[in-house]
């Protein structure tokens, strides 16, 4: 099982993917067709599932840092939703 540092790194990678996908959609919003929108939506849903799993692992491994992890979760959710 990976240690908490690996989960934290993974969480950062997922946040980067989320940010890039959202920014790419915003920049090209006028030239996007429905197929691309569906593909990006599917990708965002995949990122969200991976994030929830990774975040849960982090919170289980370090419950003493729950405020810090909850803040990260909230920030991610603000981007996603």
CORGI-V283537 format. One record per helix or strand. SS is the DSSP state (@ for helix, = for strand). FROM is the first residue (numbers start at 1). LEN is the number of residues. Records with the same first field share a line. If there is no record, write none. Layout:
SS->FROM-LEN / FROM-LEN
This chain:
@->4-24 / 29-3 / 34-28 / 63-18
